[in-house]
Amino acid sequence: MHMLTSVTGTPRRQAGLLILACTAFCLAACAAPGPQLNSERIEQAFGSYGVEVLLSRDDDRVSSLFSDDGYGKVTRTFAVVRFSGRISSALAGEHSAVRSGQSLGAVFKSAGWDIEKHTVFIGELTLSGKHSIVSDLMQIGLPADLATHVYLFVVSKDDDSYTYATIVEIHHPDYLSVDDLQSIFGEILLDDSNRTGIDDFVDPAIWKSLE
């Protein structure tokens, strides 16, 4: 976008051109897309995207965000969602869609919510044999040190804001690294660095439920 640096002509013409320039700038800003969703990033990187819900309960959801090149699904992000207590009635429709298996970020974005991810942790966490469901879905060996992003999923619309969930995303090594996550999400807003193991972020009972 070119910035207006000077306007020549009569004062009336100058004012008219400035109004047009400001209007164009505002329209462009309003049309600018929101932050890229993980689902969108996976499709951009691998040419396809799908979501499969592996576990769905009142308090949490576990899903595989995958690509499929025609030879089989490969999980690019293993996501564990912990819902934030009682869900506000303002989010009831979106929550129902998420519970039905739809892609979480896409549901809120399509409903006109602004989405923020308040980072709690970015780092590599080691997955061992008991996390074999992740390695099987990603088609990698264990043990493995995988880039992990933990954040609060916050949505807002008008003057209302809600923390919908805490999300743990474990990424395939061919998809995102720690450096990639730091480049995308920047500064950690909530320092939780005293927790360093996957079981510090994901309830160990979940792995049992997925067996």
C-alpha positions, 0 to 999 in steps of 0.5 A: 500500500502506498502512503500519501506523501503530498497533495497539490491543488486547491484546498478543496481538492486537497481535502477531497483527496485526503478523504478518499485516501483515508477511506481507502486506507480504512477499507483496506484495514477492515478487509485485512485477514485475521491471524492465520489459523493452524489449520490454514497453515497446515493446508498451505504447507502440505496442500491439504488439511483435516481434523479427526477427534480422538477423544471428546469429553465434557472437559476436554478434547483431543484431536489430530490435525492432519494432512493427506497426500492420497497415501494416508493421513499424517498428523501435523499437530496433536492437539489437547484442548482443556475447556475453561470451566463453564462455557458462556451462553454467548459461545454455546453455538460455537462450543456445540460445533467444536464438540461435534468435531469441527475445527476449533479455530475455524469455528470461531473465526467463521462466527466473527470472533477475534482470536488471540493466543496467549502463550504459556509455553514454547519449547521442545518436550520429549515423548516416550513410549507411552505416547505411542499414539502420537508417534503412530499418527505422525509416523515417527519414532520414539523417543522424540523431542517435539516442538510444543506450544501451550496457550490460552485460546481467547476470543472477543467480539464487540466488548466481550472477551472469553478464555475458551480453553487452554490448548497444548499443540505438539507438532510434527518435526517436518511441520513446526520447530521451536524457532518457527513457533517463536517467530510466529507467536513471539514473546511468552506472555505467561511464564510457565517455564518451571514445567518441562515435561509433557505430563506437566501440561497434559493429564497423564490419564488422557494417554490411558483413555487413548489406548 
